[in-house]
Amino acid sequence: MTPFVDTLYFQYGFSALLCMALVFSIWKIIRSTKRSKSSLGLIDLINLELPQTQCGHCGHAGCLPYARAIANGEAINKCVPGGPSTVRRLSTLLNQQLDTVDPAHGTPGARLVAIIGEEECIGCTKCIQACPVDAILGAAKLMHTVINSECTGCDLCVDPCPVDCIDLVLAQKNKPYWLLPALNETMQADADTLSGNISTANASA
């Protein structure tokens, strides 16, 4: 064969290999995309059932990471803010039989919100940095305040406060929520009574 023919065969062969590699790459991308979409679909469905408090008491950094963990087989009963209703919805979604929250993560109760003592606040902004839902307004060396309608009662702002001027109190709206085990017995009893009244009212409606 002449050098010209050899070069031509080489070019054809190289082009054929290149096309095969391209087709294989496209097939892998399509396959992985379909698999990702299927996985993301389940994660999204789980995440929609979670309350989006981003509190971290389930052991994860927020609701979406917990949704990913549930999709990978983690227990569905670690979300205290969501309460038994969230557990039941997740049980239906994932064909499981759980209907109660794991008490190791807290006790479902009445909705709490954070309040900041204006006289004690030094404007350090540590609570602002800790809030996962941007429910605290303020600036450095200026008084901070909590937007009650946005606060999820996660308590993540309490510990970072260097002057201990943040408290969790019962929210004005009678919305079932959650209580941390560390709350005092009086508030726990009040919250349980409120939650029971809400359940009775809902059952009578």
N, C-alpha and C positions, 0 to 999 in steps of 0.2 A: 504494500500500500504506500501511496505517496504521503508525504508529511501533511498535505492539505486534507486528505481523507482521514488520517489519524486525528488531526485537530478537530475535524467535523464530528467524528464519532465521540471524541472526548467531550465536545460541547453538548452534543445530544444527551450523552450519558449523564453529564453533570446537571443539565436542565431537568432531566427526568428525576434524578435524585432530589433536586431542589423542590420540584413540584410535589413529590411524595412526602418530603419533610413538611412542606407547607400544609398539605391536606391533613397530615397527622396532627400538626399543631392546632389547626382549626378544630379538628374533631375533639382534641383534648380540652380546648377552651370551651366548646359547646357543652361537653359532658360535665366539666367542673362547674359551669354556670348553672346548668340544670340542677346539679346537686346542691349548690349554694342557695339557689332560689328555694329549693324544697326545705333546706335547713332553716333559712331565714324566715320562711313562712311560719314554721312552727314556733320559732323564737318570738316572732312578732305577735303571734296569737297569745302566747304565754304572757308576754310583756303587757299586752292590752288588759289582761286580767289583774295585773298588779297595780297598787294604788299610786305609784310614782312619788312616794315620799322621799326616796333616795336616802333613807335613814341609816342603812348599813347594819341593822340589827339582825339581819338574816345571815350575816357573816360575809356579805359581798359589798362592793363599793356602791351599789345602787340597784335599781329594779332591773335594768337591762342585763347587767352581769349575772344577777340571780336567775333571770329568765334563761340565759344561756346555760347556766348550771343545771337548771331543771330539765332543759332539753337534752342534757347529757346524763340524766338519771338521778340528779339530786332530789332530796325530799321536797315535796310541794307545800309542807305545812310550817314553814319558817317565817312567814310574813305576818307579823302581829298587827301592823296597821290595817291590813286587809281583812283580818279576822276570819272566822269560820266560813263566811260567805265566799271569800276569795278561795279558800281551800276547796270548798265544794265545787266552785266553777272550774278550778284547775283539775279536780278529780274527774269531772264530766269531760273536760277537754282531752285529758290524757288517759281516760278509762282506768282510773284508780279508785280506791275505796276509802280514802281519808276524808274526814270532815271536821277535824279539830286542829287548833294551832299547837305546836310544840311549846309547852310552858317554859322551856329553857330559854326561849327568846323573848318572853314577856307575857303579859296578860291582857287580852282584849278588854277595852273599857270605853270610857267617854273620850271624846276628842280633846286634846290638850293643845295649847299654844304657848309660845314663849313671851315673856314680858321683860322689859329692861328697866331697871330702876334708874330714872333720869338723874337723880341727885348723885348716885354713886358712879355712873358711867364716866370713864376717863377718855373715851374716844380712841381706844387702841386698835380698833378694826379687826380684832382677832375673831370675833363672832361673825363678822361679815364674811371673812375668809372661810369660816367653817360651815356656813349655811349652804346646803346643797341645792336650794331652790331660790336663792336670791330674795329672801323674804325680809332682809334687814337693810334698812336705809341708814346712811351716816357717812361721815368722812373722818379722817385722822384728826384727833384732838377736838372733835365735835360730838355732841350727843347722838347716840344711835337710837333707832326705834324699829319695832317689828310691825310688818304689814300682816295683820291678823288673818286676813283672807287668804294669804299666800303661805302662811306658816303651817307646816305639817306636824309640828310637835315632836320632831325626831330627837331632840335634846342634844344634838351635836354641837350646839353653840354654848352649852352650859359649862362644860369642863374647861374650854380654852379661856374663859373670862378670868382675868387675873384679880379682879376685885369682887367676884361672886355677886354680881348685880343682876343675874338673869335667873328667872324662875319659870317653871311650867305651871300653868293654871288651867282650869277647865274653860273650854271655849264657850262663848255665849250661845253659839248655834248647837242645838242638840243633835249632833251627828255622831253616831257610834264610831269610836276610834280605838285608842289603845292606851295602856298605862305601863310604865316601866316598873319592874319589881321593887326598885329602890324608893318609890314614892311612899310617903307616910301613910299610916293605916286610915287616918281620917279622910284624906283625899281619896284613897282607894275605896272606902265605904261609900262616900258621896258619889263617886263615879259609877260604882256598881249599881247603886240605887237609880241613878239617872239612866244608865244603860237598860236596867230592867223596866223602867217606866216607858222608855222608847219602844222596847220590844212588845210590851203590853199594848201600847197605843197602835203599833203597826199590826198586831194580831187582831185588834178590834176593828181596824179600818176595813 
